[in-house]
């Protein structure tokens, strides 16, 4: 707009100026061609000047605009670069995130596969267990029912799961009070159950710990065959001992019987001769015969008590009384080929006073002590050949909620190799009755102490000093 106003102003000014200039140079005839040419040149010069000025300013404006455009372009390019960099970074992060997600998904799939495999493995273990396994929640509803439980009860797991245990299997001997006791005390409970002495079960109840859902697990092990086999082996050991002691038993019974017969013969002779005035002699003979008979009867009763199978449950008994009764039996029946009789061995006793009674199977403990005494008698018989007086020391003390019993003798000790297998089972299919030596190993004694009484039996020995058997019996079988 400024450019156009400037042009118009110049034209307006140039016209009167032109008129003034032309009036001075006109010829007389009024011809002004020269002046017209000059004016036209001036106008042309002015126009060219204006054009040049306009072009100059236009170029400046154009340069300025170009610079501004260049700045704008650079800013736009920078923004585009920034946006591109941001997008690249976002794409990179997105790619990394996708890769991480793919890795997590793969790991999750692998974990899921492993979990399924572990669940299948654990399920297979539970199903293949030879024990009856029952899982219960806190309401007494069945959560686990393995294959063995199906076989014993005849109830399918689908029928049992989610149902009340006692409604599903009323014959089970476990009571709700026992389950409550295990949960309250937060410990496992073991119950031994027998049905008329024909079936034997070990029942273990233990609460679930560190679980969101509380409950208990019941394990029922049918140990009937194990108990019957163990009793047969124990009985066989008893019979073996009786066979070993048969000659001694016959001698101990024969001696009092001979005395009885002699007294009876003398008594009959007195009666036949009608020596009625000799009443004192007859009474003496009868009294002596009675004593001899009591002696024979005691030997027979001890043997019958020993050979009688275990029956019933454990009962509280005084261990020292069991030991003394076994010593009496050993005096009657024990002897060894070397000629040593048990009654010739010195017995030294060291019993702590006021010892508590313990729950036990009396006849089985008596068998253990008799086996130890027989083992000691064999060792002492070998040592007696060297002229050493045989001694057995017996100590019983109470310590750490248990009774500790030591049976020590000064006979020939047990070698290290023999100590390794003295408590190992030796009843196998390859061992015949003729090869069965009850005096060399004490596997049944070890079984009775460790399995039947939950105690411990160990041995320490020196070939030149003797042997000590260590027995630990808990005061409680809980």
Secondary structure, DSSP 8 states (H G I E B T S, - for coil): -HHHHHHHHHHHHHHHHHHHHHHHH--TT---HHHHHHHHHHHHHHHHHHHHHHHHHHHHHHHHHHHHHHHHHHHHHHHHHHHHHHHHHHHHHHHHHHHHHHHHHHHHHHHHHHHHHHHHHHHHHHHH-SSEEEEEETTSBEEEE-HHHHHHH---HHHHTTSBHHHH-TT----HHHHHHHHHHTS-EEEEEEETTTEEEEEEEEE--S-SS-EEEEEEEE-HHHHHHHHHHHHHHHHHHHHHTHHHHHHHHHHHHHHHHHHHHHHHHHHHTT-TT-HHHHHHHHHHHHHHHHHHHHHHHHHHHHHS---S--EEE-HHHHHHHHHHHHHHH-B-TTS-BGGGSEEEEEE-TT---EEE-HHHHHHHHHHHHHHHHHHHHHHHTTT---EEEEEEEE-SSEEEEEEEE-S----HHHHHHTTS----TT--TTT--TTT--HHHHHIIIIIS--EEEEEEETTTEEEEEEEEES---
